[in-house]
Amino acid sequence: MEIIGKVKKILDIQKFNSGFKKREIVITTEEPYPQNILIEFVQDKVDLLNNIKLKDKIKIFINIRGREWTNNEGIVKYFNSVQGWKIEVCEKDISEISSSPSPLSSDDFDDLPF
């Protein structure tokens, strides 16, 4: 499965004593009723978020995970999580692109033959 949206928030890496690590991102979908979706990246996949910036439009390939948990009173509960495993950048944030220096200058066009 995949989901497309703009990056709203990128959270810090969480490391646990067991050696497990995860990093979460929130993206906002672009549809008539936009949704803020929390997606987690675990273990070696946390590095996929290193080059992602706020407001980038991205496509995240996801898996939906489910768990069963029984509390101390014996009541069974179910939890779902959305895990990302691949990211494609669809569109960089325009403000980041426009602030970078242009590779061409007016001097580049001074050598016209007439």
C-alpha positions in Angstrom: 0.0 0.0 0.0 1.1 3.6 -0.4 0.0 7.0 0.9 0.8 10.5 -0.5 0.9 13.7 1.4 2.9 16.7 2.6 5.2 16.4 5.6 3.8 18.1 8.6 6.1 16.9 11.3 9.2 14.7 11.7 9.8 13.4 15.2 13.2 12.5 16.8 14.5 8.9 16.8 13.4 6.9 19.8 15.9 4.3 21.1 14.9 1.6 23.6 17.1 -0.5 26.0 16.3 -3.6 23.9 18.1 -2.0 20.9 14.9 -1.3 19.1 14.6 2.1 17.5 11.9 4.0 15.7 11.1 7.4 14.2 7.8 8.8 13.3 6.5 11.2 10.7 3.2 12.9 10.3 1.9 13.6 6.8 -1.2 15.5 5.7 -3.1 13.9 2.8 -4.3 16.1 0.0 -8.0 15.2 -0.4 -11.3 16.9 0.2 -11.0 16.0 3.9 -7.3 16.0 4.6 -6.0 13.6 7.2 -3.0 13.8 9.4 -1.4 10.3 9.3 1.3 9.1 11.8 3.7 6.7 10.1 6.5 4.9 11.9 9.8 3.7 10.6 11.6 1.1 12.6 15.2 -0.2 12.9 17.3 0.4 9.7 14.3 2.2 8.0 14.6 5.2 10.3 17.5 6.4 8.0 15.0 6.9 5.2 13.8 10.1 6.9 17.2 11.7 7.0 16.7 13.7 3.7 13.0 14.5 4.2 12.1 18.0 5.0 8.9 19.7 6.3 6.4 20.5 3.5 7.9 18.0 1.1 5.3 16.1 -0.9 6.2 12.4 -0.5 4.8 9.0 -1.3 5.3 6.4 1.5 5.0 2.7 0.9 3.4 1.2 4.0 2.4 -1.9 5.8 -0.4 -2.0 8.4 0.5 -3.9 11.5 -1.9 -5.2 14.2 -1.3 -6.5 17.8 -3.4 -8.2 20.4 -2.7 -7.2 24.0 -4.3 -8.5 27.2 -4.3 -6.2 30.3 -4.0 -7.2 33.9 -7.8 -7.7 34.2 -7.8 -10.1 31.2 -9.4 -7.7 28.8 -8.1 -8.1 25.3 -7.4 -5.0 23.3 -6.2 -4.5 19.7 -3.8 -1.9 18.4 -2.9 -1.0 14.8 0.2 0.8 13.5 1.2 2.1 10.1 4.9 1.2 9.2 6.7 2.8 6.3 9.4 0.9 4.4 10.1 3.1 1.4 9.8 6.8 0.5 9.7 8.6 -2.8 9.9 12.4 -2.9 7.2 13.7 -5.3 7.9 17.4 -4.8 10.4 19.4 -2.7 9.2 22.4 -0.7 9.2 25.4 -3.1 10.7 27.8 -0.5 13.7 25.6 -0.2 14.3 25.4 -3.9 13.8 29.2 -4.5 16.3 30.1 -1.7 19.1 28.1 -3.3 21.5 30.1 -5.5 20.9 30.0 -9.3 23.6 28.2 -11.2 23.3 30.8 -14.0 24.1 34.4 -13.8 23.7 37.3 -16.2 27.4 37.0 -17.1 26.6 33.6 -18.7 24.8 35.3 -21.5 27.4 38.1 -22.3 29.2 36.1 -25.0 26.6 36.4 -27.8 28.1 36.6 -31.3 26.4 39.8 -32.3 
